[in-house]
Every structure is written in C-alpha cells, then in structure tokens.
Amino acid sequence: MPNPERTAMSTVTLDAIEAVELADILEYFIERLDVLADQGLATFLFVQCSPYNIDDLRADTARLIDRLHTTQLSP
C-alpha cells in the first residue's frame, strides 16, 4: 500500500521545454547512481535514509519521469 505522505502531489506548472529538461536530468542522475551501484558505492548514499533505498529512488524517479512524459504540457 503506498504511503500517502510520499505519494501526495501538488500542482506544479512547467512548460514543455522545462519538463523535458527535468526528465533528462533525472534520467542522467539515475544512470550515474546505477554506475555507483555497480561499484557497490550507492548504498553509502542511503545509510542515513533507512528504509528508503536506491530501489525506492529509482521507482520514484521512474514514476516522475513517466508523469512528465505523459502529462499534457503547455508550449
């Protein structure tokens, strides 16, 4: 069951270019984290964040990217 505190969304207005740039930045960020994870270093970033971990971050980021790509954007 999703945690309502983590899934609550506010309305944010982005133009199309900003949304695409934000999605690109998030995708790049996750790719860099995956490089760290492959080296066994990503867990150090989440030591103080228990129970939130890299898989949670990947899922949250993927959901946000999906929302950015599927939301009707203003020009």
Buried (B, 14 or more C-beta within 10 A) or exposed (E): EEEEEEEEEEEEEBEEEBBBEBBEEBEEEBEEBEEBBEEEEBEEBBEEEEEEBBEEBBEBBEEBBEEBEEEEBEE
